[in-house]
């Protein structure tokens, strides 16, 4: 019985490790570990990233605040400031003319 439990735990750990990796779609590149993801969005592209079981989208920048959508909740925040959205810690790390970098982490 202990062998089955150990084997199940090993399989679960392998699945989690495989889901905690990097991917790239049109307009968004992700790099994740088990508890957080860094998403780099190309500016001027309508892109969404699926990370940690939620959808994240960079909406835009206005008046020095970045707007992001996390799990369907839209929020505007200053760059480099962390806020909680839909139970996740969200930080817009950097915004340039070409890209926006957002980190989403589990609490």
Secondary structure, DSSP 4 states (H G I P E B T S, - for coil): -HHHHHHHHHHHHHHHHHHSSEEEETTEEEEE-SSEEEEEEETTS--EEEETTEEEEEEEEETTEEEEEETTEEEEEETT-EEEETTEEEEEEEE-SSEEEEEEEE-
